[in-house]
Amino acid sequence: MNPKDLTKSQRRRMSDLAHLAYQRELEIELAKLEAEFQRWRAGSLSPHELSELIHAFHQGPSRELFATYDRKFHRFAVANALLRGVLTEAEVGPDLMALLPEP
């Protein structure tokens, strides 16, 4: 199914759901990075080690999430987020559930 097959309202809701899932997943990854900042502040991690972790975050989770939630793939991203429990069926709603690709 082509994104153009969705109504403007459906495309907007799919975009909103993808944004919500992206935000939730990014918050999880940033919380992990925040824990490393706390270790650095406590003196159990060197500035160099923290810098490496920041770089790894940027090259890894940050890029992966950005690519996953690319606007060209919102329908697949929402389906994947639903499958992994990032979004719920109630949030997606029955009308959009019917438009998601099968796992």
PyMOL commands that set and color helices and strands:
alter all, ss='L'
color gray80, all
select helices_A, chain A and resi 3-5+8-41+47-68+71-83+89-92+94-97
alter helices_A, ss='H'
color red, helices_A
deselect
rebuild
show_as cartoon
